[in-house]
Every structure is written in structure tokens, then in C-alpha cells.
Amino acid sequence: MDGLGTLYGSAGIDSLPAVLMGSHTDVVGGDWLDGALGFAYALEAARVLRLGGAADFAAWSVVDWSDGSEDGRFGRLGLGLGLG
């Protein structure tokens, strides 16, 4: 976890370009589960990749951006990075 509350992890061969999977966490609006479900799907994909042996020939990272797409406590982080 970094200083902004972003969670991240990676697996596979470090020297390869990694597939980045993840979502944002927020509790704003009627679709408050969209980010949480996106992150849950990314975790499941990472689990399947690991169990399937993909770590022997591939790399991936999973990220949960905190307040990444809304005007949250850290500002418009995701929008400024083109992520929102």
C-alpha cells in the first residue's frame, strides 16, 4: 500500500512487461460497487493465472486505486492520469 491508499501487487516474471488489471475504490453515487467488483474480477483473474501456471511465462499486476475516479480526499487522481 502506498501513501495514498493504493493497493498493488504483481506476479510472474519480473523482466517481462506486465498486464495491468484493477479498478478504483469509491463510495460515491448509485454505482458504488462498480470499482469494488472490478477489483474483485481482477483478483480472480490473477488467481486463475497463478493456478494455471502462467507465472512461468507471463507477468501481471493488480491495482486498486483509492479514490481514483471521483473527487475524493486526494483530488481527481484518476482523471488526471486518464484513468477515470
MOPAC internal coordinates of N, CA, C and O (Angstrom, degrees):
PM7 1SCF
backbone

  N    0.0000 0     0.00 0     0.00 0    0    0    0
  C    1.4517 1     0.00 0     0.00 0    1    0    0
  C    1.5324 1   107.64 1     0.00 0    2    1    0
  O    1.2310 1   121.27 1   -45.18 1    3    2    1
  N    1.3331 1   115.17 1   134.82 1    3    2    1
  C    1.4512 1   117.80 1   176.75 1    5    3    2
  C    1.5275 1   111.01 1   -93.61 1    6    5    3
  O    1.2310 1   119.91 1     4.50 1    7    6    5
  N    1.3128 1   117.77 1  -175.50 1    7    6    5
  C    1.4462 1   122.71 1  -176.31 1    9    7    6
  C    1.5148 1   114.76 1   -67.46 1   10    9    7
  O    1.2310 1   120.18 1   163.52 1   11   10    9
  N    1.3341 1   117.26 1   -16.48 1   11   10    9
  C    1.4641 1   121.48 1   178.91 1   13   11   10
  C    1.5274 1   112.62 1   -94.93 1   14   13   11
  O    1.2310 1   120.13 1   177.86 1   15   14   13
  N    1.3133 1   117.35 1    -2.14 1   15   14   13
  C    1.4583 1   120.58 1  -179.24 1   17   15   14
  C    1.5069 1   113.95 1    92.00 1   18   17   15
  O    1.2310 1   119.95 1  -170.62 1   19   18   17
  N    1.3279 1   117.70 1     9.38 1   19   18   17
  C    1.4611 1   121.89 1   179.23 1   21   19   18
  C    1.5200 1   109.29 1   -78.69 1   22   21   19
  O    1.2310 1   120.69 1   -51.74 1   23   22   21
  N    1.3260 1   116.28 1   128.26 1   23   22   21
  C    1.4622 1   121.91 1   176.94 1   25   23   22
  C    1.5103 1   109.28 1   -99.06 1   26   25   23
  O    1.2310 1   120.24 1   -41.24 1   27   26   25
  N    1.3168 1   117.15 1   138.76 1   27   26   25
  C    1.4544 1   119.68 1   179.04 1   29   27   26
  C    1.5270 1   109.90 1  -151.59 1   30   29   27
  O    1.2310 1   121.38 1   -25.02 1   31   30   29
  N    1.2869 1   114.96 1   154.98 1   31   30   29
  C    1.4486 1   121.89 1   177.26 1   33   31   30
  C    1.5114 1   109.23 1  -159.47 1   34   33   31
  O    1.2310 1   120.39 1   -20.69 1   35   34   33
  N    1.3185 1   116.86 1   159.31 1   35   34   33
  C    1.4601 1   119.89 1  -179.94 1   37   35   34
  C    1.5186 1   109.92 1  -143.99 1   38   37   35
  O    1.2310 1   121.63 1   -16.25 1   39   38   37
  N    1.3231 1   114.49 1   163.75 1   39   38   37
  C    1.4610 1   121.14 1   179.37 1   41   39   38
  C    1.5177 1   108.65 1  -153.09 1   42   41   39
  O    1.2310 1   121.32 1   -15.30 1   43   42   41
  N    1.2823 1   115.08 1   164.70 1   43   42   41
  C    1.4562 1   120.67 1   178.54 1   45   43   42
  C    1.5151 1   111.69 1    99.89 1   46   45   43
  O    1.2310 1   120.75 1    20.92 1   47   46   45
  N    1.3163 1   116.18 1  -159.08 1   47   46   45
  C    1.4607 1   123.04 1  -176.18 1   49   47   46
  C    1.5304 1   109.08 1   -83.79 1   50   49   47
  O    1.2310 1   120.61 1   -63.02 1   51   50   49
  N    1.3320 1   116.44 1   116.98 1   51   50   49
  C    1.4681 1   121.33 1  -173.91 1   53   51   50
  C    1.5225 1   113.87 1   -61.52 1   54   53   51
  O    1.2310 1   119.10 1   152.28 1   55   54   53
  N    1.3181 1   119.33 1   -27.72 1   55   54   53
  C    1.4603 1   121.73 1  -175.34 1   57   55   54
  C    1.5313 1   113.13 1   -81.83 1   58   57   55
  O    1.2310 1   119.63 1   173.02 1   59   58   57
  N    1.3297 1   118.30 1    -6.98 1   59   58   57
  C    1.4622 1   121.73 1   179.49 1   61   59   58
  C    1.5227 1   111.29 1   -93.68 1   62   61   59
  O    1.2310 1   120.13 1   -28.71 1   63   62   61
  N    1.3273 1   117.35 1   151.29 1   63   62   61
  C    1.4704 1   118.92 1   170.56 1   65   63   62
  C    1.5258 1   108.77 1   -61.32 1   66   65   63
  O    1.2310 1   120.77 1   -40.42 1   67   66   65
  N    1.3231 1   116.14 1   139.58 1   67   66   65
  C    1.4626 1   120.42 1  -176.14 1   69   67   66
  C    1.5180 1   111.38 1  -102.40 1   70   69   67
  O    1.2310 1   121.02 1   -34.43 1   71   70   69
  N    1.3216 1   115.66 1   145.57 1   71   70   69
  C    1.4523 1   121.85 1   169.19 1   73   71   70
  C    1.5174 1   106.47 1   -78.06 1   74   73   71
  O    1.2310 1   120.21 1   -52.13 1   75   74   73
  N    1.3298 1   117.20 1   127.87 1   75   74   73
  C    1.4613 1   122.00 1  -179.15 1   77   75   74
  C    1.5188 1   109.23 1   -99.12 1   78   77   75
  O    1.2310 1   120.57 1   -56.34 1   79   78   77
  N    1.3307 1   116.51 1   123.66 1   79   78   77
  C    1.4651 1   122.33 1  -179.94 1   81   79   78
  C    1.5163 1   107.86 1  -125.75 1   82   81   79
  O    1.2310 1   120.27 1   -32.22 1   83   82   81
  N    1.3098 1   117.09 1   147.78 1   83   82   81
  C    1.4476 1   119.08 1   175.79 1   85   83   82
  C    1.5093 1   112.72 1   157.83 1   86   85   83
  O    1.2310 1   121.59 1    14.26 1   87   86   85
  N    1.3138 1   114.57 1  -165.74 1   87   86   85
  C    1.4509 1   121.11 1  -177.60 1   89   87   86
  C    1.5198 1   108.17 1  -162.29 1   90   89   87
  O    1.2310 1   120.72 1    11.67 1   91   90   89
  N    1.3160 1   116.24 1  -168.33 1   91   90   89
  C    1.4545 1   121.99 1   179.71 1   93   91   90
  C    1.5222 1   109.27 1  -115.93 1   94   93   91
  O    1.2310 1   121.13 1   -18.08 1   95   94   93
  N    1.3187 1   115.44 1   161.92 1   95   94   93
  C    1.4556 1   121.36 1   176.52 1   97   95   94
  C    1.5207 1   108.26 1  -117.14 1   98   97   95
  O    1.2310 1   120.43 1   -55.65 1   99   98   97
  N    1.3002 1   116.78 1   124.35 1   99   98   97
  C    1.4538 1   121.22 1   173.38 1  101   99   98
  C    1.5194 1   108.60 1  -155.21 1  102  101   99
  O    1.2310 1   121.06 1   -12.65 1  103  102  101
  N    1.2979 1   115.59 1   167.35 1  103  102  101
  C    1.4672 1   120.90 1   179.36 1  105  103  102
  C    1.5263 1   109.27 1  -129.88 1  106  105  103
  O    1.2310 1   120.57 1  -141.56 1  107  106  105
  N    1.3205 1   116.52 1    38.44 1  107  106  105
  C    1.4564 1   122.31 1  -175.80 1  109  107  106
  C    1.5221 1   109.55 1  -106.58 1  110  109  107
  O    1.2310 1   120.50 1   -46.02 1  111  110  109
  N    1.3259 1   116.66 1   133.98 1  111  110  109
  C    1.4574 1   120.76 1   172.73 1  113  111  110
  C    1.5174 1   113.94 1    81.20 1  114  113  111
  O    1.2310 1   121.51 1     1.47 1  115  114  113
  N    1.3286 1   114.71 1  -178.53 1  115  114  113
  C    1.4535 1   121.77 1  -176.64 1  117  115  114
  C    1.5143 1   114.60 1   -75.01 1  118  117  115
  O    1.2310 1   119.81 1   159.74 1  119  118  117
  N    1.3333 1   117.97 1   -20.26 1  119  118  117
  C    1.4672 1   121.70 1  -179.20 1  121  119  118
  C    1.5159 1   110.78 1  -101.95 1  122  121  119
  O    1.2310 1   120.43 1  -132.98 1  123  122  121
  N    1.3205 1   116.79 1    47.02 1  123  122  121
  C    1.4527 1   121.02 1  -173.20 1  125  123  122
  C    1.5242 1   113.83 1   -65.80 1  126  125  123
  O    1.2310 1   119.39 1   162.97 1  127  126  125
  N    1.3193 1   118.77 1   -17.03 1  127  126  125
  C    1.4576 1   120.56 1   178.74 1  129  127  126
  C    1.5226 1   113.62 1   -90.07 1  130  129  127
  O    1.2310 1   119.46 1   175.27 1  131  130  129
  N    1.3380 1   118.64 1    -4.73 1  131  130  129
  C    1.4592 1   119.07 1  -175.26 1  133  131  130
  C    1.5200 1   111.86 1   -58.68 1  134  133  131
  O    1.2310 1   119.56 1   134.83 1  135  134  133
  N    1.3257 1   118.44 1   -45.17 1  135  134  133
  C    1.4537 1   120.77 1   179.58 1  137  135  134
  C    1.5180 1   112.90 1   -69.36 1  138  137  135
  O    1.2310 1   120.58 1   137.57 1  139  138  137
  N    1.3285 1   116.50 1   -42.43 1  139  138  137
  C    1.4640 1   120.66 1  -179.90 1  141  139  138
  C    1.5225 1   111.02 1   -62.97 1  142  141  139
  O    1.2310 1   120.27 1   138.52 1  143  142  141
  N    1.3177 1   117.09 1   -41.48 1  143  142  141
  C    1.4646 1   119.98 1   178.76 1  145  143  142
  C    1.5230 1   111.08 1   -68.34 1  146  145  143
  O    1.2310 1   120.39 1   141.65 1  147  146  145
  N    1.3280 1   116.87 1   -38.35 1  147  146  145
  C    1.4630 1   119.99 1   176.83 1  149  147  146
  C    1.5142 1   111.81 1   -60.80 1  150  149  147
  O    1.2310 1   120.45 1   138.42 1  151  150  149
  N    1.3301 1   116.75 1   -41.58 1  151  150  149
  C    1.4568 1   120.37 1   178.44 1  153  151  150
  C    1.5226 1   111.02 1   -69.00 1  154  153  151
  O    1.2310 1   120.17 1   141.08 1  155  154  153
  N    1.3335 1   117.28 1   -38.92 1  155  154  153
  C    1.4671 1   120.54 1   177.31 1  157  155  154
  C    1.5259 1   110.78 1   -61.23 1  158  157  155
  O    1.2310 1   120.20 1   139.13 1  159  158  157
  N    1.3328 1   117.22 1   -40.87 1  159  158  157
  C    1.4668 1   120.49 1   177.64 1  161  159  158
  C    1.5242 1   111.09 1   -64.58 1  162  161  159
  O    1.2310 1   120.35 1   141.00 1  163  162  161
  N    1.3371 1   116.93 1   -39.00 1  163  162  161
  C    1.4615 1   120.35 1   178.23 1  165  163  162
  C    1.5315 1   111.01 1   -64.57 1  166  165  163
  O    1.2310 1   120.46 1   138.61 1  167  166  165
  N    1.3362 1   116.74 1   -41.39 1  167  166  165
  C    1.4714 1   119.75 1   176.60 1  169  167  166
  C    1.5199 1   111.56 1   -62.40 1  170  169  167
  O    1.2310 1   120.57 1   139.53 1  171  170  169
  N    1.3227 1   116.51 1   -40.47 1  171  170  169
  C    1.4669 1   119.84 1   178.84 1  173  171  170
  C    1.5225 1   110.80 1   -65.75 1  174  173  171
  O    1.2310 1   120.33 1   138.95 1  175  174  173
  N    1.3219 1   116.98 1   -41.05 1  175  174  173
  C    1.4666 1   119.98 1   177.45 1  177  175  174
  C    1.5252 1   110.48 1   -62.07 1  178  177  175
  O    1.2310 1   120.16 1   138.38 1  179  178  177
  N    1.3409 1   117.31 1   -41.62 1  179  178  177
  C    1.4624 1   120.88 1   178.17 1  181  179  178
  C    1.5261 1   110.95 1   -63.71 1  182  181  179
  O    1.2310 1   120.56 1   140.67 1  183  182  181
  N    1.3243 1   116.53 1   -39.33 1  183  182  181
  C    1.4713 1   120.55 1   178.37 1  185  183  182
  C    1.5230 1   110.90 1   -62.67 1  186  185  183
  O    1.2310 1   120.57 1   135.22 1  187  186  185
  N    1.3270 1   116.51 1   -44.78 1  187  186  185
  C    1.4676 1   121.28 1  -179.84 1  189  187  186
  C    1.5339 1   110.47 1   -65.45 1  190  189  187
  O    1.2310 1   120.16 1   138.86 1  191  190  189
  N    1.3239 1   117.30 1   -41.14 1  191  190  189
  C    1.4653 1   120.24 1   177.27 1  193  191  190
  C    1.5240 1   110.81 1   -59.90 1  194  193  191
  O    1.2310 1   120.88 1   134.66 1  195  194  193
  N    1.3234 1   115.91 1   -45.34 1  195  194  193
  C    1.4728 1   119.73 1  -179.06 1  197  195  194
  C    1.5256 1   111.37 1   -64.92 1  198  197  195
  O    1.2310 1   120.30 1   131.83 1  199  198  197
  N    1.3286 1   117.03 1   -48.17 1  199  198  197
  C    1.4691 1   120.29 1  -179.38 1  201  199  198
  C    1.5265 1   111.62 1   -65.14 1  202  201  199
  O    1.2310 1   120.56 1   150.11 1  203  202  201
  N    1.3248 1   116.53 1   -29.89 1  203  202  201
  C    1.4657 1   120.31 1   179.44 1  205  203  202
  C    1.5165 1   114.14 1   -80.62 1  206  205  203
  O    1.2310 1   119.83 1   177.89 1  207  206  205
  N    1.3178 1   117.93 1    -2.11 1  207  206  205
  C    1.4590 1   121.37 1   177.12 1  209  207  206
  C    1.5192 1   114.52 1    86.57 1  210  209  207
  O    1.2310 1   119.76 1  -166.70 1  211  210  209
  N    1.3286 1   118.05 1    13.30 1  211  210  209
  C    1.4612 1   120.61 1  -177.41 1  213  211  210
  C    1.5315 1   112.86 1   -66.01 1  214  213  211
  O    1.2310 1   119.95 1   159.64 1  215  214  213
  N    1.3238 1   117.70 1   -20.36 1  215  214  213
  C    1.4632 1   120.35 1  -179.49 1  217  215  214
  C    1.5229 1   112.12 1   -65.15 1  218  217  215
  O    1.2310 1   119.97 1   167.05 1  219  218  217
  N    1.3288 1   117.67 1   -12.95 1  219  218  217
  C    1.4649 1   121.58 1   178.54 1  221  219  218
  C    1.5223 1   112.53 1   -80.20 1  222  221  219
  O    1.2310 1   120.17 1   164.18 1  223  222  221
  N    1.3600 1   117.29 1   -15.82 1  223  222  221
  C    1.4690 1   118.96 1  -176.16 1  225  223  222
  C    1.5328 1   113.65 1  -144.49 1  226  225  223
  O    1.2310 1   119.31 1  -173.42 1  227  226  225
  N    1.3226 1   118.93 1     6.58 1  227  226  225
  C    1.4619 1   121.45 1  -176.16 1  229  227  226
  C    1.5350 1   109.88 1  -144.86 1  230  229  227
  O    1.2310 1   121.45 1    -4.07 1  231  230  229
  N    1.3345 1   114.84 1   175.93 1  231  230  229
  C    1.4697 1   120.91 1   176.60 1  233  231  230
  C    1.5185 1   109.07 1  -142.58 1  234  233  231
  O    1.2310 1   120.28 1   -32.06 1  235  234  233
  N    1.3272 1   117.07 1   147.94 1  235  234  233
  C    1.4510 1   121.50 1   177.10 1  237  235  234
  C    1.5133 1   109.89 1  -152.63 1  238  237  235
  O    1.2310 1   121.29 1   -22.17 1  239  238  237
  N    1.3216 1   115.14 1   157.83 1  239  238  237
  C    1.4597 1   122.63 1   177.22 1  241  239  238
  C    1.5203 1   108.49 1  -133.54 1  242  241  239
  O    1.2310 1   120.89 1   -33.83 1  243  242  241
  N    1.3173 1   115.91 1   146.17 1  243  242  241
  C    1.4615 1   122.37 1   177.42 1  245  243  242
  C    1.5311 1   107.14 1  -120.86 1  246  245  243
  O    1.2310 1   120.76 1   -48.42 1  247  246  245
  N    1.3397 1   116.16 1   131.58 1  247  246  245
  C    1.4605 1   121.38 1  -176.66 1  249  247  246
  C    1.5198 1   109.66 1  -132.30 1  250  249  247
  O    1.2310 1   120.91 1   -40.94 1  251  250  249
  N    1.3352 1   115.86 1   139.06 1  251  250  249
  C    1.4634 1   123.05 1   171.78 1  253  251  250
  C    1.5210 1   106.59 1  -120.25 1  254  253  251
  O    1.2310 1   120.68 1   -79.31 1  255  254  253
  N    1.3386 1   116.31 1   100.69 1  255  254  253
  C    1.4577 1   120.91 1   179.85 1  257  255  254
  C    1.5193 1   109.51 1   -75.29 1  258  257  255
  O    1.2310 1   120.23 1   -53.29 1  259  258  257
  N    1.3073 1   117.16 1   126.71 1  259  258  257
  C    1.4536 1   121.69 1   177.20 1  261  259  258
  C    1.5167 1   108.94 1   -82.37 1  262  261  259
  O    1.2310 1   120.54 1   -54.32 1  263  262  261
  N    1.3343 1   116.58 1   125.68 1  263  262  261
  C    1.4628 1   122.19 1  -179.39 1  265  263  262
  C    1.5184 1   111.44 1    54.81 1  266  265  263
  O    1.2310 1   120.00 1  -142.33 1  267  266  265
  N    1.3081 1   117.60 1    37.67 1  267  266  265
  C    1.4539 1   121.15 1  -172.31 1  269  267  266
  C    1.5039 1   116.70 1   -75.54 1  270  269  267
  O    1.2310 1   118.63 1   160.35 1  271  270  269
  N    1.3177 1   120.22 1   -19.65 1  271  270  269
  C    1.4565 1   117.94 1  -174.86 1  273  271  270
  C    1.5173 1   113.83 1  -127.62 1  274  273  271
  O    1.2310 1   119.79 1   179.39 1  275  274  273
  N    1.2953 1   118.00 1    -0.61 1  275  274  273
  C    1.4576 1   121.63 1  -177.70 1  277  275  274
  C    1.5217 1   109.43 1  -119.73 1  278  277  275
  O    1.2310 1   120.16 1   -10.99 1  279  278  277
  N    1.3089 1   117.30 1   169.01 1  279  278  277
  C    1.4605 1   121.09 1   172.58 1  281  279  278
  C    1.5154 1   107.85 1   -76.49 1  282  281  279
  O    1.2310 1   120.45 1   -99.32 1  283  282  281
  N    1.3028 1   116.74 1    80.68 1  283  282  281
  C    1.4535 1   122.00 1  -177.25 1  285  283  282
  C    1.5148 1   111.58 1   -96.66 1  286  285  283
  O    1.2310 1   121.28 1    17.10 1  287  286  285
  N    1.2892 1   115.15 1  -162.90 1  287  286  285
  C    1.4676 1   120.19 1  -174.91 1  289  287  286
  C    1.5212 1   112.69 1   -66.34 1  290  289  287
  O    1.2310 1   119.52 1   163.00 1  291  290  289
  N    1.3469 1   118.51 1   -17.00 1  291  290  289
  C    1.4574 1   121.51 1   179.68 1  293  291  290
  C    1.5195 1   112.37 1  -108.39 1  294  293  291
  O    1.2310 1   119.44 1  -168.96 1  295  294  293
  N    1.3165 1   118.68 1    11.04 1  295  294  293
  C    1.4578 1   120.88 1  -179.92 1  297  295  294
  C    1.5158 1   112.00 1    89.00 1  298  297  295
  O    1.2310 1   120.91 1    19.61 1  299  298  297
  N    1.3069 1   115.87 1  -160.39 1  299  298  297
  C    1.4556 1   122.28 1  -174.36 1  301  299  298
  C    1.5265 1   110.25 1   -94.70 1  302  301  299
  O    1.2310 1   120.21 1  -118.60 1  303  302  301
  N    1.3277 1   117.20 1    61.40 1  303  302  301
  C    1.4689 1   121.82 1  -174.46 1  305  303  302
  C    1.5207 1   112.71 1   -59.81 1  306  305  303
  O    1.2310 1   120.67 1   125.33 1  307  306  305
  N    1.3126 1   116.32 1   -54.67 1  307  306  305
  C    1.4624 1   120.07 1  -175.97 1  309  307  306
  C    1.5134 1   112.68 1   -65.50 1  310  309  307
  O    1.2310 1   120.07 1   141.39 1  311  310  309
  N    1.3096 1   117.48 1   -38.61 1  311  310  309
  C    1.4559 1   120.27 1  -179.57 1  313  311  310
  C    1.5219 1   110.69 1   -66.10 1  314  313  311
  O    1.2310 1   120.08 1   142.27 1  315  314  313
  N    1.3083 1   117.46 1   -37.73 1  315  314  313
  C    1.4552 1   121.00 1   178.58 1  317  315  314
  C    1.5152 1   112.83 1   -67.19 1  318  317  315
  O    1.2310 1   120.44 1   154.50 1  319  318  317
  N    1.3147 1   116.77 1   -25.50 1  319  318  317
  C    1.4599 1   121.51 1   178.79 1  321  319  318
  C    1.5134 1   112.56 1   -97.10 1  322  321  319
  O    1.2310 1   120.22 1  -176.01 1  323  322  321
  N    1.3229 1   117.18 1     3.99 1  323  322  321
  C    1.4499 1   119.92 1  -178.15 1  325  323  322
  C    1.5035 1   113.04 1    76.78 1  326  325  323
  O    1.2310 1   119.59 1  -160.17 1  327  326  325
  N    1.3292 1   118.39 1    19.83 1  327  326  325
  C    1.4544 1   122.01 1  -176.13 1  329  327  326
  C    1.5113 1   112.84 1   -99.32 1  330  329  327
  O    1.2310 1   119.31 1   166.11 1  331  330  329
  N    1.3261 1   118.93 1   -13.89 1  331  330  329
  C    1.4533 1   121.13 1  -174.60 1  333  331  330
  C    1.4922 1   113.28 1  -101.95 1  334  333  331
  O    1.2310 1   120.10 1   180.00 1  335  334  333

